[in-house]
Amino acid sequence: MVSWIIEGIARWHRRRTTIRELQNLSDYYLTDIGLDRSQIVSTVEEMVDGRFTPAAVSDAEES
């Protein structure tokens, strides 16, 4: 049970840190990595939950 709590806290911290770092980027850099400011939270949530597949990877797999 303790490991489940620690993993949850670590996931929450990783999520908050990543969101904060991306929000600090300029719109120029966000565009360069293929993100719009409005997509930051949903993209990070997908990454932390393991549901995120970068477009370049998914496009290559479809070919």
Secondary structure as UniProt FT lines:
FT   HELIX           2..23
FT   HELIX           27..32
FT   TURN            33..34
FT   HELIX           37..39
FT   HELIX           40..49
FT   HELIX           55..62
//
